[in-house]
Amino acid sequence: MTTHTTPAFRYVAVTFDCADPAELARFYGALLGYGTLYTTDDFVLLGEEGAPGLGFTRIDGYRPPTWPDPAQGKQAHIELGVDDLDAAEKRVVELGATKPECRPGEERWRVLLDPAGHPFCITTLA
């Protein structure tokens, strides 16, 4: 009789496509206080040992999302919990984020774009 063992899986990271992984890693590393766990010319993994992290991979010909225009889908986005929306928005803009024209739900969350153009949200809901 053959015994099948179910393999264990664990969440390691979400990886974002970008033109410059080092630049995007600097942004999120400063924002979240994450250190670099692994780096090559084409990939950077940020995080803390034993905890899920964020990865950034170089894609030749990378085109940033055009959210909310579906012409070039948003690909992914991250939600970050904060205590003070105004102070948090000011900090992420200082680090290189930009404000898109479309910003729904401003009183409960703020949509911003990271330096590679990926939308992300800051919210007091989490």
Secondary structure, 3 states (H helix, E strand, C coil): CCCCCCCCCCCCEEEEEECCHHHHHHHHHHHHCCEEEEECCCEEEEECCCCCEEEEEECCCCCCCCCCCHHHCCCCCCEEECCCHHHHHHHHHHCCCECCCCCCCCCCEEEEECCCCCEEEEECCC
